């Protein structure tokens, strides 16, 4: 279809516009991910939610550490977990695909996999993972670590063995077509990307910048997480500052890389958003780890025979045989501090809890470190002759007073750096619009910022009073089946609720600041129907996961072509 | 002040209006609750949140069962818990006041205590309650069951021993003054009340009806909860219907009582709202109960000496000495089913989860039972010559399709009952407006209903993306101290965010249905500043907890007097 459209244009049978309009943007999805061979006749062993498209086969592995080890050794693996957490991130990098038995389309596994363009089947409830025995029960069958399975992220099916897949391809004709689309569209298409690798992928898909870089993803790499945990466990501001001082050069160098890859296009960096407990293990995990450590202390004391290495806490220095009781006690003490902190940080509704700018106000030194890293990276790039356009973005804002407080830090650091640097720093300061109150207060917020970015995942949750994870697991399917809701509002922007608040915010924001740059960085930003809405209400850009960028580019052009 | 105002009017020194305007409505609070003797010099032993006003002294009791037993025996007791849950409700009835070590001003303890007009200190974090040892640690001191303490719900202070309190009084002059207020005000003042007792109290305070009856509160009494749990544990619709058939006559008789007390004024009954897991013990509690039962089985088998009676699960038939192993096994089986259900119902953000009308759509037979109970009670009252005005209210609505589904049930049952009864049934059908989407869709919703009632607690949570419990415990105090927010939006209605959505909904709702009755039943409904707002935007009524009704009556009159 893509090919014939471009051919027909070249033969002057149709116009460029007609060539573009012939293609349904959603159909590009098939071209951009590997898919299961349609000739397959093997029956699935389990079904979950189609959480990230694509198909992949590999050996089951039940923890991220082993996944990383085998992946680095060149094995194709599928990470199989009950649910994933930020500390599993190295397992994602190593895996071909991700399978979880709990969580919805917004679960950690689903969102991270989509961002990386890897297939994911989430919430496959028939699968019971037993990490300790290194196996998973699937109905009556048993899946052992090392058994090969195939995931189809487009349907949510899980197959035994390696089913042949058809490779994705990005033909020349598609590049031509999308080049035309970019010329026509009013909306720019940016990508959500958190690492230089993801940014490079986004570039290949034609992203015109990064609309959302989630800095917390940078905190999760295995060399950083221990520092982040030290920061969280800190009892005093001084202790916290020590940990932040260690994070600063790491974040700065991340930003230098990211800005360089995207140069000269904008990179929008969101300051820390998730609640702190997301960086810590769960209470249950900690209780188990403490129990294991206590047992292991008996081994070290010679009272008991050694445990299997799978049960050993990863924090203990290796090799295990050299461990002294002191090592174990130290690890125990740390775990107990973590447990205390986890209980302290516990929240009834974490989605509506101590997160976003609320964290930045409570711990200004965290935001200060991040802002400094962004600005210093800007200087460093400039010194290397790399032209960059960073944007600093504040999450979860409800009132302009919050922005004013963060802006004081930005202004102070800018002044200091510009003095040393001898030149003006070029960057933008902006805010997420993801609470309902931010929409009603948009004219006040616009006085403090140069751009808005709608976080439509959170905004949808707030407008519907639906927790996405709970809704998709419990009642949203029923609402769709009985016709109460036509679509999943987390996939297709809800024009009558969320859309009205977006229109309100656009109108009020631009009334204060006519040239306000306004975009959307929620997941709906990659969906053609939602893109048509974004075009209609006059947004400046949409931002979506890298692999959806081509779909968004075509949809943005079609929205423009269809408006007449 | 109240007395001199009325005197001055009678001496013709001031007008009625001037007499009313001389009194700050908030000052009435002092008159309406007992307060601590200002001469007290005893130092507090702990401090929590002032969660429900008033002062009370009594013996500490650490569980609701014992509280009920001692309370019924005429002892003055204070219920002391880590946090309270619906199944503690009988302990509230028996207690003079409630003290918890966890939870905010919207915690179960706080809301229930306020509704009952009993003092409550919530989230007194220095107190560590040990139910098993029957004591509480307060810093270095120990509070044993039976020790006398005094709570001051106005300040959040907890004192050792019995501190003298000054009784509340409702002087004749105040009644006169409030009578004038009622004549002047446009806004009617209703009460939130869930039981005939609470309704009687509300009547004494001058409530003009019940604006919010939370039916789930009726489910929590100790004779009903086991039936509700059977309903939740039901695996089939038939099993669930069996439990509902047992609940129907109980709910019907509740409504007959409630309607009779308030006759002929309206009683607005909200259909089931909270997520089902709120009726079950927590996972942790169940794990402990199962452990206790297993140990107890050993006692029954004669393998172990008897446990203290305090540790015995309340579900076992008494006296314990007659128990057979079979009894224990049966109880165990039930607990294990409950544990399975609790895990199944677990939610990440219960505030945004499977609750309200989402439950009514998933389990239509539950709403059908409640609607039938309301309508049959209406018939029964009519047959007794009691004039009643029931109103059926649907919670958590986001779209008119939900209302349409519930209305089908209402219409079917009405038709059937009217046929038997031979007369038209007089009642209203309406919806809570407590999601943001309900505000944007108000013109569509109004087509299906005769009244709106703003649930401003939930609406505030949605507009701010604040979970009240988490916010008040974690960051709201900081936001107030640093001036980011002037008020606690859960106490004083946020005019710039929540208020704008209310205005939108009022305008859109009345555009569809000019005579739409519109009220507010969130906690802000009892606060003078919020009442001024409600008057200004043209609401028909406010509804607040019984003890705040006099304050609201005066505030409603003052709002009218000040509008010129």
Interface residues (C-beta under 8 A of the other chain):
Chain A: X347 X348 X349 X350 X351 X352 X353 X354 X358 X361 X362 X396 X398 X399 X401 X402 X405 X434 X435 X436 X437 X440 X441 X458 X461 X462 X463 X464 X465 X466 X467 X469 X470 X471 X474 X475 X478 X479 X482 X483 X484 X485 X494 X496 X497 X500 X501
Chain B: X347 X348 X349 X350 X351 X352 X353 X354 X358 X361 X362 X396 X398 X399 X401 X402 X405 X434 X435 X436 X437 X440 X441 X458 X461 X462 X463 X464 X465 X466 X467 X469 X470 X471 X474 X475 X478 X479 X482 X483 X484 X485 X494 X496 X497 X500 X501
